[in-house]
Amino acid sequence: MSPTSGRFSVEVLGKRHQRDDFDCGSEPLNRYLRTQARQEMERDVAIVYVAVSSDRPTRVAGYYSLSSTAVRLSEWPEPARKRLPRYPLVPATLIGRLAVDQRCRGLRLGERLLIDALRRSLAASQAIASVAVIVEAKDQTGVAFYLRYGFISFPDQPLRLFLPMKTIAQLDKP
Ligand SMILES: CC(C)(COP(=O)(O)OP(=O)(O)OC[C@H]1O[C@@H](n2cnc3c(N)ncnc32)[C@H](O)[C@@H]1OP(=O)(O)O)[C@@H](O)C(=O)NCCC(=O)NCCS
């Protein structure tokens, strides 16, 4: 895929999307899109959203996956735990994966996908409660990306971060 100058839109992954030449530089994230993403959707495990450009509307330029999850009460850092009920598991929303094709880097597509995921998570949490969005970074580079947007690492799990839904709700406010 050559770099694109088109405008991007985000939509649910479907059969029409070409996934085979997607390359974000991480083989596990490439493989997920190629072989697992549609299966997970069929099994109701995740919804995968893809970014496509107006000039190449079937080619995947970036993607993320979204699922419900639950986090053990003991895993939250102390300040967050204080606000939570004493249930063993606390409901949350998971961005399992997020990646941008190497040929589309630096176009703010990663940011666009992340904001799209946060907005969708916030909207869903108004129907089915969720205290935070969780992300699982694949390495320190991924962590650095999420830290820019206010994510907080779980204690003793440096690759796993969260952003409280209350914080997300403030993002769009003037
Ligand atoms: C991380 C990733 C999604 C960023 O995508 P991108 O489209 O190139 O990033 P954007 O253009 O939206 O960048 C937005 C801002 O974040 C910064 N940024 C991008 N990647 C970053 C990283 N890994 N660490 C810190 N900052 C980063 C950009 O410099 C830009 O900063 P600015 O506001 O000062 O200009 C992409 O590099 C990627 O897919 N990497 C491989 C997979 C991965 O690491 N996924 C995330 C964790 S699993």
The ligand as a Tripos MOL2 file, in Angstrom:
@<TRIPOS>MOLECULE
LIG
   48    50     1     0     0
SMALL
NO_CHARGES

@<TRIPOS>ATOM
      1 C1          1.6400    3.5200   18.2530 C.3       1 LIG1
      2 C2          0.9750    3.8060   16.8970 C.3       1 LIG1
      3 C3         -0.4530    3.2650   16.9400 C.3       1 LIG1
      4 C4          0.9750    5.3110   16.6330 C.3       1 LIG1
      5 O1          0.3340    5.5800   15.3920 O.3       1 LIG1
      6 P1          0.6220    6.8900   14.4950 P.3       1 LIG1
      7 O2         -0.5380    7.0340   13.5640 O.co2     1 LIG1
      8 O3          1.9600    6.8290   13.8880 O.co2     1 LIG1
      9 O4          0.6330    8.0530   15.5780 O.3       1 LIG1
     10 P2         -0.0040    9.5140   15.4570 P.3       1 LIG1
     11 O5          0.3920   10.1320   14.1600 O.co2     1 LIG1
     12 O6         -1.4730    9.4570   15.7260 O.co2     1 LIG1
     13 O7          0.7290   10.2520   16.6650 O.3       1 LIG1
     14 C5          0.0660   11.1030   17.5640 C.3       1 LIG1
     15 C6          1.1140   11.6450   18.5330 C.3       1 LIG1
     16 O8          1.6890   10.5350   19.2670 O.3       1 LIG1
     17 C7          3.1180   10.4990   19.0570 C.3       1 LIG1
     18 N1          3.4970    9.0790   19.0130 N.ar      1 LIG1
     19 C8          3.2840    8.2070   18.0230 C.ar      1 LIG1
     20 N2          3.7520    6.9860   18.3690 N.ar      1 LIG1
     21 C9          4.2860    7.1320   19.6140 C.ar      1 LIG1
     22 C10         4.9350    6.2510   20.5090 C.ar      1 LIG1
     23 N3          5.1180    4.9620   20.2150 N.pl3     1 LIG1
     24 N4          5.3640    6.7430   21.6850 N.ar      1 LIG1
     25 C11         5.1830    8.0330   22.0220 C.ar      1 LIG1
     26 N5          4.5690    8.9230   21.2180 N.ar      1 LIG1
     27 C12         4.1270    8.4740   20.0300 C.ar      1 LIG1
     28 C13         3.3380   11.2390   17.7410 C.3       1 LIG1
     29 O9          4.6580   11.7630   17.6940 O.3       1 LIG1
     30 C14         2.2960   12.3280   17.8230 C.3       1 LIG1
     31 O10         2.7840   13.3240   18.7050 O.3       1 LIG1
     32 P3          2.5490   14.9220   18.5370 P.3       1 LIG1
     33 O11         1.1540   15.1610   19.0790 O.co2     1 LIG1
     34 O12         3.6060   15.5390   19.3880 O.co2     1 LIG1
     35 O13         2.6600   15.2210   17.0830 O.co2     1 LIG1
     36 C15         1.7500    3.1200   15.7240 C.3       1 LIG1
     37 O14         3.0760    3.5490   15.7750 O.3       1 LIG1
     38 C16         1.7170    1.5990   15.7300 C.2       1 LIG1
     39 O15         0.8040    0.9900   15.1840 O.2       1 LIG1
     40 N6          2.7490    0.9580   16.3340 N.am      1 LIG1
     41 C17         2.8660   -0.4780   16.3440 C.3       1 LIG1
     42 C18         1.8140   -1.1120   17.2010 C.3       1 LIG1
     43 C19         1.7080   -0.4800   18.5780 C.2       1 LIG1
     44 O16         2.7100   -0.1680   19.2280 O.2       1 LIG1
     45 N7          0.4410   -0.3290   19.0320 N.am      1 LIG1
     46 C20         0.1230    0.3350   20.2930 C.3       1 LIG1
     47 C21         0.2980   -0.5300   21.4900 C.3       1 LIG1
     48 S1         -0.2240   -2.2030   21.3310 S.3       1 LIG1
@<TRIPOS>BOND
     1     1     2 1
     2     2     3 1
     3     2     4 1
     4     2    36 1
     5     4     5 1
     6     5     6 1
     7     6     7 2
     8     6     8 1
     9     6     9 1
    10     9    10 1
    11    10    11 2
    12    10    12 1
    13    10    13 1
    14    13    14 1
    15    14    15 1
    16    15    16 1
    17    15    30 1
    18    16    17 1
    19    17    18 1
    20    17    28 1
    21    18    19 ar
    22    18    27 ar
    23    19    20 ar
    24    20    21 ar
    25    21    22 ar
    26    21    27 ar
    27    22    23 1
    28    22    24 ar
    29    24    25 ar
    30    25    26 ar
    31    26    27 ar
    32    28    29 1
    33    28    30 1
    34    30    31 1
    35    31    32 1
    36    32    33 2
    37    32    34 1
    38    32    35 1
    39    36    37 1
    40    36    38 1
    41    38    39 2
    42    38    40 1
    43    40    41 1
    44    41    42 1
    45    42    43 1
    46    43    44 2
    47    43    45 1
    48    45    46 1
    49    46    47 1
    50    47    48 1
@<TRIPOS>SUBSTRUCTURE
     1 LIG1         1 GROUP 0 **** ****
